[in-house]
């Protein structure tokens, strides 16, 4: 995150976002603001840049221009923004690990990778927080099951719980109800 703090700014502000892949321009001047508590949908045809815009905001793609400001702090282009979590189109759960392990993994950004080998390595507070996130999406009763044994919709809800466990200020979701 950059050092430019902008007091009174929207929770998320995109201004003039541009992105091209070779000769194909995908985003050209995208601009919008999202206030705290607002829910916003980006609608458009396949290939119109919806996922690319989200990937730019979360830091997985480096935009060719424009600015991204989260909670008054301007993000450095192409760097991960720790205050933003994302639920991806492809869920990216570890199917052989428990649902609880997968949700606890949302806390790794604040714990470090040495805690990732087992749910037993996660502090009790993180396990309790992950259980609360699972309860929020209606899956607390499935915490000990392997993630790969759940239906597609249940796996998507686990991915939402994992994102909630990141404690992010902004939650981005790329087609979050496609399997529900």
N, C-alpha and C positions, 0 to 999 in steps of 0.2 A: 504494500500500500504506500502511496506517495505521502509526502508530508503536507500537501496542500489541504488544509482543513477549511471548509466553507460553511460557516455557521448558518443555521436556518435553512439549509438545503433540504430537498426532498430525500426520503429514505433511499430511493434509487432514481438516478437521473442519467439518461442516455442522451447524448447531444452530438449529432452529426456522425454517427457510427457508420464507418465504411469498411467493407471487406470484399476482396476479390480472390478468386482462385484462378490463377493464370489470366486468361482473357475474359473470364466469366465474372461479372460483378454481381455479388449476391446481396450485399447491403450497400445502399447509397444514400447517406444522410439520415439514417434512422434516428428519431428523437422522440422521447417521451419521459414522463416523470411518474413515479409511483410513491404515494405517501404511505406512511406507516399504517398498517391495518387494511390497506386496499388490496383487492384481488383483481388482477388484470390478465386478460387473455390476448395472446397474439394469434390471429386467425389468418390463414392464407393457404394457397394451394401447395402441394408437395413441391419442394425445391425453391420456395419463395424466400427462404432465409430465416425461418423461425428458430430452428435448432442452432443455426450458426450464430444468431444474435445472442441466444442464451449461453452458448459456449464462449463467446467473447466476454460476456458479463462475468462468468465464473472464472475466466482466465485460462481456459483450455485452447482457445484460439487467440491469436494476436491480431487485433483489428488493424486495418491499414490507416485509419484515421478516426477522429472523434474522441469523445471523452466518456468515461464511465465513472460516476460518483456514487459511492455507497455511504449512507449516513454522514454525509458532509465531507468525506475523504475521497480524493481523486485516486482511482486505481492506476497503477503503472501498467501500461499495455502488455498483455500477454502473461501477467503474473497472477498466480492464484490469489483470490480475494477471500481471506479467512472468515469474513462475516457473511459469506454467501454459501448456501448449500444447494445442491442440485439433485433432483430425482431424474434419472436418465430414462430415455425411451427403452433402452436395453437395461435391464434391472441391475446387472452386475452384482448379484449375491454370490456367496461361496456356497454352492449347493451341499457340500459335505459337512458344513459347519451348522451349528444350531441356529435357530432364528435369533435367540438371544445374543450369540456371538456376532452375528451379522449386524444387529442393531448397536451393540456395544462398540463395534468398529467405527461408528460415527463419532466416538469420542477420541479416536486416535490422534487427531490433530492437536489435542491438548494434553495427551498422555505420552505419546511416543510409541514407536514400533516395538519396543521390547515387551510391551504388554499385549501383543496381538496373537500370541501362540495359543492361548486358551482363555475361556471365560473365567477360569480360576485366577488368571493374572490380572483381570480387570478389578479395580477397587469396588467394594460393595456399593459405594455411592453411585458409581457408573452403572452397575448392574441394576440398582433400584431405579435410576433415571431411565434406563433402557426398558425396564418393565413398565414404567409409567407411559413411555412412548408407545409400547406395544398395546397397552390398555387403551390408549387414545385412538388407535386404529382398529381396535376390536380383536386383537390377536394374542393377548396375554396368556391365554390358555394353551397356545401353541409354542411357547418360548423354548421348550426343550427339544422340539422336533427338528430334524434336519431341514434346512431351507428348501432343498431340492424335492422334498416330498409334498410341498404345498402346491396348490393350484396357482395358475398365472396371476389371478387377481389377488390372492393372498400374498404372493411374492412381491407384488407391486406395493401392497400395503406395508410389508416389511421394509421395503426401500424407502417409503415415506417416513416410517418410524426411525430408520437410520439417519435420515436427513434431519429429523427433529432432534435427534440426540446430538447433533453437531452444535446446537444452540446458536444457529446462525440468525442474523437479523433479517436476512432476505432469503426466501426459499423459492427457488426456480424449479419448475417441473415441466419436462418435455413429454407431452402426451401422457399425463399422469393417470388418466382413467381408461387407457386403451385396452387394458386387460380386465377391467372391473365390470 
